[in-house]
Amino acid sequence: MYNVALVTDEKCVAKKGCRLCIMYCPEANTLDLNTDRMVAEVIINRCKGCELCMVVCDAAKHMAITMVAVSADGSLMENAGEAAELGQAYSG
């Protein structure tokens, strides 16, 4: 299990010109602008879970990105409890 970014469309202000998460994502073509809905969109199978997009979104006070756990079969586990924090290690 690992974490990936997930954008909450209702909180995303990309339609107002914000593209911070897209600009700061270190992984090419992972965060793109969905021009139909005018929100940032994460390409789940490319996201490495570095949380940089969440950090810049939170710093801009938008709070539109959360980290969500992904199961072994590749499905998002949005309501499966708490995802691991950045740098959290298995403590056995």
N, C-alpha and C positions, 0 to 999 in steps of 0.2 A: 504494500500500500504506500502511496506517495501523495503529495498535495499538488494541486494545480490551481491557477487563478480562475475566478468566476466573476463576471461583471453583472451587477444588478442594473438592468436596463433603466429602471425608474430613477435611479440615482446618478447615472452617467450623464455628464453634461457635454459630451462630444458635439452635440448639435449646436452648442453655444461657442464652439471653437476650441475646447480643451482637447488636447491630444497627448497629454503628458505621459500616460502609460504606454502609448504606442511609441513615442519618441525614446523613452528610457528603457524599453525592453531590450535586453542584450541578445536575445535569440531572434534572428531574422524571421519575419513572416509569422510570428506567433501571436501578436496582437495587431489586429487590423480594424479599420473603420468599416462597419457595416453601413453602406450608403443607403440602403433601403430604410433602415430604422434609425440611422444617424447615431449609433452607439458603438463603443469599442466592443470588439468581439475576440475572445480567446480561442485559438485553434488548439484544442485540448491535447491532441497527440504530439504537439510540438513544445508545449509548456514544460519547463524544467522545475517549476515551483520555487524559484529564487526569491519571490515576494517583492522584487524591486517595483513592480507596477503598483502593488498595494501600498507600498511606502510612499511613492510620489502622489498617489491619489489621496491618501490620508493626509499628507502634508498640505495638499491644496484644499483640505476640508470637504472633499466630496464623499469620501467613504463608500465608493461604489464597487470596490473590489474586495472579495474575501477569498480565502484559501479553502479549498474543499478537497477532501480525501477522494482518491480514486481506488476502486477495488482491483483485484487481480484480473478480473474480466474486462476492465476498462470502463466500467460504469461509475458515474459520479455518486458519491455517498453523502448527499446534502443533508440528510436528516439522520445520519448514523452516529451522532455523538460529536465529540470534540476532535478536531484534526490536530495533528502534531504541530507544535510551535517551531519557529525557525531555530535550528540548531539543537532541537530536542533529541536526545539519544535514547535508545532502548536501555532500560535499567534493569531488565530481567526479572 
